[in-house]
Amino acid sequence: MTQPLKLVSISFHCAGKIFDFAAGDLQLALGTKVVVETERGRALGTVVSAPRDTPSDEAPPKLKSVLRLATEADLAMAAGNNEKEKEAVAYCRQRIRQRGLDMKLVRAEYLFDGSKVLFYFTADGRIDFRDLVRDLAQQLRTRIEMRQIGVRDEAKLVGGLGVCGRELCCSSYLRDFAPVSVKMAKAQGLALNPTKISGQCGRLLCCLAYEYENYNEMRKKLPKLGKKVTLRTGTAEVVSLDILQQAVTLSCPGGERCRMQIEALQHEIALAANPQPADILESPALAKKQSMSPQDNPAAKKPKNQGRRIRQRREPGSQAVTPETAREKPGATTAPEKAPTTPVDASRQDKPAKKRRRPRRRSNRPKSPDTPAS
């Protein structure tokens, strides 16, 4: 079984990338300054993670090791390099103006041993800086390397304050740039104004990606904009959403707008789908109908036949049915009433009733000349 390696994480700049190195037998704590071996030579770094045991097969390829703890001489050399960097930046900007190059110098960086100087710049396209490199090499007496970087890397190196009033995330703690899109701003309900959703680098704010996943999870509980929902008072339409407060603004049937929490809205939709007897009695329409006076309430008016005497057709000699007799029990017998006697003319009894003749309908159309007169 192979012996596990003792790895330590080291960063060379504030909020810079983290690299793993073999710690060996050194006792390293957080924030310790160390000298390490890199592909570009020796460099001064800071420990950002305590040493940890890692299997040799999981170690990164081309693993370098920590040479020693930084001494006072190493720290003094690093401070001297910082002073020389300022002079190199001033001279380089002077030569850029004299040669009329369309480029912006951002920063100069000396290696730990002073064997090379790196100049970081931004430009819209390719720049022919060969003459500039010869001027710098002649003045600084060392090797020169020019590196073109993007605007986000420029903001990381320069630093500054963001629209929130705090130090830029990329220059304080954000070590890697995550992809940011306009879709993230739309999901969070932000105004798509470039001046408000862009950082100092001119790109979209990195902080748009911090809460994007949370907004997506919270939005799943809310209905979509424009969706129509059925309430007890009628059909309403969703006009706006408040994702953080989990609230919905509806356009109600009467034209007014009402704001409801999502729990209350779901309860209202459930009651509208399956109304309970108590909900029917408490409905606004029924409450209004019950609160009306008998004179204004059409349902409280008496029916047309109420109070009138019920007339029934009966055969001659049969007993007339009145409301009083209708209420009597079926087995009860009543004395038949005598029909009133009226004198009848005998001459009229034998004669059949004359049938009324219906008048003949005449057409209003004029007669044609060929039609004979009747």
FENTACOR-V727652 format. One record per helix or strand of 2 or more residues. SS is the DSSP state (H for helix, E for strand). FROM is the first residue (numbers start at 1). TO is the last residue. If there is no record, write none. Layout:
BEGIN
ss,from,to
SS,FROM,TO
SS,FROM,TO
END
This chain:
BEGIN
ss,from,to
E,5,11
E,18,22
E,33,38
E,41,54
H,56,58
E,65,69
H,72,99
E,104,110
E,116,122
H,130,140
E,143,148
H,151,158
H,169,172
H,182,187
H,194,197
H,206,209
H,212,219
E,228,231
E,234,242
E,247,251
E,257,261
H,262,273
H,277,281
H,284,291
H,298,300
H,323,326
H,346,350
END
